Amino acid sequence: NKFIFIILSNTNSYKNPLNLCKALVDYQERFGAPEFEINWFGRISSVPRDVQIMKDCLTLLEGNSLSKVLTFKGVISDIYNKITESNALIHLSDFEGCPNGVCEAMLLKKPVILSNVCDHPLLVSNDNGILVDQSSPKEISNAMSVIINLPTRILLEMGARGSQFIAERMNVQTVTNIWKELIIKTIN
């Protein structure tokens, strides 16, 4: 069974597909051929800049015999099964609020590798993942190496902590109370 990373995101340039591809090249140079796969699910951007970046990604992957390691799958309707079939999630956005895909993967007990931006440090404050500089292919490849080399027990514990965090902090009652407090402060 290969280790499977999942990405749940569109392919806009600010989601850093090119840095991920560069990270795979770096990984291969420093650690050998990746014994994992990365499945990227989400809308393939049609913005001209993003289309060019995607072409650069595919050229880089093909030129380094990595085409089978990272595949861009597009939009699918059954993401639940894809998350449960994966081992960990990667999300390398340059900016982000509280991303649904990350929260869904955490709730389903997946460790995460997240860019160190916006709300991501809050989501990884429970030893349930790794924060990286999304502009550094070397840092991304190091994080992938760390995750795939962790003992299964540690991965399961990380996933459980992430799920607990989401269950406690993002349930209906907690979110409702936060909104109530915000509205009361605004009114007063």
PEPEPE-V815825 format. One record per residue. N is the residue number from 0. PSI is psi as a letter, one per 30 degrees, with the letter a starting at -180 (999 if undefined). Layout:
BEGIN
n=(N | N)
psi=(PSI | PSI)
END
This chain:
BEGIN
n=(0 | 1 | 2 | 3 | 4 | 5 | 6 | 7 | 8 | 9 | 10 | 11 | 12 | 13 | 14 | 15 | 16 | 17 | 18 | 19 | 20 | 21 | 22 | 23 | 24 | 25 | 26 | 27 | 28 | 29 | 30 | 31 | 32 | 33 | 34 | 35 | 36 | 37 | 38 | 39 | 40 | 41 | 42 | 43 | 44 | 45 | 46 | 47 | 48 | 49 | 50 | 51 | 52 | 53 | 54 | 55 | 56 | 57 | 58 | 59 | 60 | 61 | 62 | 63 | 64 | 65 | 66 | 67 | 68 | 69 | 70 | 71 | 72 | 73 | 74 | 75 | 76 | 77 | 78 | 79 | 80 | 81 | 82 | 83 | 84 | 85 | 86 | 87 | 88 | 89 | 90 | 91 | 92 | 93 | 94 | 95 | 96 | 97 | 98 | 99 | 100 | 101 | 102 | 103 | 104 | 105 | 106 | 107 | 108 | 109 | 110 | 111 | 112 | 113 | 114 | 115 | 116 | 117 | 118 | 119 | 120 | 121 | 122 | 123 | 124 | 125 | 126 | 127 | 128 | 129 | 130 | 131 | 132 | 133 | 134 | 135 | 136 | 137 | 138 | 139 | 140 | 141 | 142 | 143 | 144 | 145 | 146 | 147 | 148 | 149 | 150 | 151 | 152 | 153 | 154 | 155 | 156 | 157 | 158 | 159 | 160 | 161 | 162 | 163 | 164 | 165 | 166 | 167 | 168 | 169 | 170 | 171 | 172 | 173 | 174 | 175 | 176 | 177 | 178 | 179 | 180 | 181 | 182 | 183 | 184 | 185 | 186 | 187)
psi=(j | k | k | j | k | k | k | j | l | l | g | l | e | f | f | h | e | e | e | e | e | e | e | e | e | e | e | e | e | e | f | l | k | k | h | l | l | k | j | j | k | l | k | j | k | g | k | e | e | e | e | e | e | e | e | e | e | e | e | e | e | e | f | g | h | g | f | f | e | k | k | j | f | a | k | l | f | i | f | e | e | e | e | f | f | l | f | l | k | k | j | h | k | f | l | k | c | j | k | e | e | e | e | e | e | e | e | g | h | k | l | k | j | k | k | i | l | b | f | e | e | e | f | h | g | h | h | g | a | k | k | l | j | f | f | j | e | e | e | e | e | e | e | e | e | e | e | f | g | k | k | e | e | e | e | e | e | e | e | e | e | e | e | e | e | e | e | e | f | g | l | e | e | e | e | e | e | e | e | e | e | e | e | e | e | e | e | 999)
END
